[in-house]
Amino acid sequence: MNMYPRPVREIHQIELTTRCNLRCHYCPHYPKLPRAKEDMSWETFYAAMKLVGHFVAQGTQTELSLTGIGESLLHPCFLDMVAYAREVIGPQRLLVITTNGLLLTEELAEQLKPYKPRVFVSLHRPEKAAFAVQWAKKHEILAGYNNSFATSSFDWAGYQKNWTEIRSAPKIKCDYLGRGWAVVLVDGRVATCCLDVDGASSVGTIWDAPDSLQLKPWGTEKVGCTKCHMQVP
């Protein structure tokens, strides 16, 4: 039985920026990101949150992650976006942020606390991340830290060729396809995949009718679902 395409049930992730303040060899930013490095406009973010609000009203939106291919804290409106996201999803749903910690000061951690985000800090730069972990913990917003780039690595669904030979992430089922999760890219496209480096898995935009957004496996023989450590359910 062909289970695809299947409808989007949740906007699981919003990519606030494709800019980053690191250039890790593990990441698709190295040697060059195939998409433009830019920040999401407020108009696009507002439209994305309107779509999130639709799924909140439908009862299918369970959480929201403000993350993507870039470092979210670089966005000049980051704190305002966190505040608005919390307003739309309500007080109980998880609001997740991932960061490399370079910009997470104690002042920012304190400013974030009222919005109750769950913050994950990556450990790419331990001399910075250690302080970010400490401040996030102090202000009760720390959810955990990430060292999977070393302990459970993947090759970004075939995009990061230099990392394929030491790929160690376990085979798991893809929640994005399995649970109807979607990603809003920085330019407003709605994508199937959280590891989509160039936007090839796009199935529409945030300005399309929600019912028209349909998820399905994507890619070629070289990149996409056939090369991913996450399996099509």
C-alpha positions in Angstrom: 0.0 0.0 0.0 1.4 3.4 -1.0 1.3 5.7 2.0 2.6 8.7 0.2 2.0 11.5 -0.3 0.7 12.2 3.2 -0.4 15.6 4.6 1.7 17.9 6.7 0.4 17.8 10.3 3.0 20.0 12.0 5.6 22.6 11.3 8.3 21.0 13.3 11.2 23.4 12.5 11.6 27.0 11.3 15.0 28.0 9.8 15.5 31.6 11.0 18.8 32.0 9.2 21.2 30.2 6.9 24.1 32.3 8.3 26.6 30.7 10.8 29.5 32.0 12.8 31.4 28.8 12.5 32.7 26.9 9.5 32.9 23.3 10.8 34.1 20.7 8.3 31.3 18.4 9.4 28.6 20.9 8.3 27.2 21.6 4.8 28.5 25.1 5.2 31.9 23.6 4.4 33.3 24.2 1.9 30.3 26.2 0.6 26.6 26.2 1.4 24.7 25.7 -1.9 22.0 28.2 -0.8 22.2 31.9 -0.1 23.2 32.9 3.4 20.4 35.1 4.6 18.0 35.9 7.5 14.3 35.1 7.4 12.3 38.3 7.0 9.8 39.2 9.7 7.0 38.9 7.1 8.1 35.4 6.2 8.3 34.5 9.9 4.9 35.9 10.6 3.4 33.8 7.7 5.2 30.7 9.0 3.8 31.2 12.4 0.3 31.7 10.9 0.8 28.2 9.4 1.9 26.9 12.8 -1.2 28.5 14.3 -3.3 26.5 11.8 -1.9 23.2 13.1 -2.2 24.4 16.7 -5.9 24.9 16.0 -6.1 21.5 14.3 -4.6 19.9 17.4 -1.7 18.3 15.5 1.1 20.8 16.4 3.1 19.2 19.3 6.2 21.4 19.5 8.3 23.9 17.5 12.0 24.1 16.9 13.6 27.4 15.9 16.6 25.9 14.2 18.0 25.0 10.7 21.1 25.1 8.7 22.3 28.3 10.4 22.9 29.7 13.9 19.5 31.0 15.0 21.0 33.5 17.6 22.5 35.5 14.7 19.1 36.7 13.6 18.7 40.4 14.7 15.1 39.7 15.7 15.8 36.4 17.5 14.4 37.3 20.9 11.3 38.8 19.4 10.8 35.7 17.3 11.1 33.5 20.3 8.5 35.6 22.1 6.1 35.5 19.2 6.5 31.7 18.7 5.7 31.1 22.4 2.6 33.3 22.0 1.3 31.3 19.0 2.0 27.8 20.3 0.8 28.5 23.8 2.4 27.8 27.2 2.5 24.0 27.2 4.0 23.0 23.9 7.8 22.5 23.7 9.7 25.4 22.1 13.2 24.2 21.2 16.3 26.1 20.3 19.6 24.7 19.2 22.8 26.8 19.3 26.5 26.5 19.1 26.6 28.7 22.2 28.9 31.4 20.9 26.3 34.1 21.3 24.4 32.7 24.3 25.4 35.2 27.0 24.1 35.2 30.6 22.0 38.3 29.7 20.4 36.5 26.8 19.7 33.4 28.8 18.0 35.5 31.4 15.9 37.3 28.7 14.9 33.9 27.2 13.8 32.4 30.5 10.2 33.8 30.6 9.5 32.0 27.3 10.6 28.7 28.7 12.5 27.4 25.6 14.4 24.1 25.8 17.9 25.0 24.7 20.4 22.4 23.2 24.0 23.6 23.1 26.4 22.0 20.6 30.0 21.5 21.7 31.8 22.5 18.6 33.7 25.2 20.5 34.0 24.0 24.1 35.7 27.1 25.4 32.5 29.0 24.5 29.9 26.2 24.8 30.9 25.5 28.4 29.8 29.0 29.5 26.6 28.7 27.4 25.7 25.5 29.1 26.4 27.0 32.5 24.2 30.1 31.9 21.4 28.1 30.3 21.4 25.8 33.3 21.4 28.7 35.7 18.3 30.2 34.1 16.6 26.8 33.8 16.4 26.7 30.0 19.0 24.0 29.3 17.6 20.8 27.7 20.9 19.2 26.9 24.0 19.4 24.7 25.0 17.9 21.4 28.2 16.1 20.5 26.7 13.8 17.9 29.0 15.2 15.2 31.7 13.0 16.9 29.7 10.2 18.5 26.8 9.6 16.2 27.7 11.3 12.9 25.8 11.4 9.6 26.6 12.7 6.2 23.6 15.0 5.8 21.7 12.6 3.6 24.6 12.3 1.2 25.4 16.0 0.8 28.6 16.0 3.0 30.8 13.7 1.0 33.8 14.1 3.4 31.9 12.6 6.2 30.5 9.5 4.6 33.2 7.1 5.6 32.9 7.7 9.3 29.1 7.9 9.4 28.1 6.3 12.7 24.5 7.4 13.4 22.1 4.5 14.0 19.4 3.6 11.5 16.2 5.1 12.7 12.8 5.8 11.2 12.2 9.3 9.9 9.8 11.2 12.1 9.4 13.9 9.5 7.8 11.5 7.0 6.3 9.2 9.6 4.6 11.9 11.7 3.8 14.5 9.1 6.5 17.0 10.2 7.7 19.7 7.9 10.4 22.3 7.8 10.0 26.0 6.9 13.2 27.2 5.1 14.5 30.7 5.4 12.8 31.8 2.2 9.4 30.4 3.1 9.5 27.2 1.2 8.1 24.2 3.1 10.4 21.2 2.9 10.1 17.5 3.7 13.5 17.1 5.3 15.5 18.6 8.2 18.7 17.6 6.5 17.8 19.2 3.1 20.8 21.3 2.3 19.7 22.9 -1.0 15.9 22.9 -0.6 15.3 20.0 -3.1 12.7 18.5 -0.8 10.3 21.5 -1.0 6.7 20.7 -1.4 5.2 24.2 -1.4 5.4 27.4 0.5 4.0 28.9 3.7 1.6 31.0 1.5 0.0 27.8 0.0 -3.2 26.3 1.4 -2.2 24.0 4.3 -4.1 21.1 2.8 -2.0 21.3 -0.3 1.2 20.6 1.5 1.9 16.9 1.0 5.0 15.0 2.2 6.7 12.2 0.3 10.2 10.6 0.1 12.6 12.7 -2.0 16.0 12.8 -3.6 18.1 11.1 -6.2 20.6 8.1 -6.1 23.2 10.4 -4.6 21.3 12.5 -2.0 18.0 12.4 -0.1 16.1 9.5 1.4 18.0 6.8 -0.3 21.3 8.0 1.3 20.0 9.1 4.7 20.6 7.3 8.0 16.9 7.9 8.7 14.7 5.3 7.0 11.4 5.9 5.1 8.6 4.6 7.4 
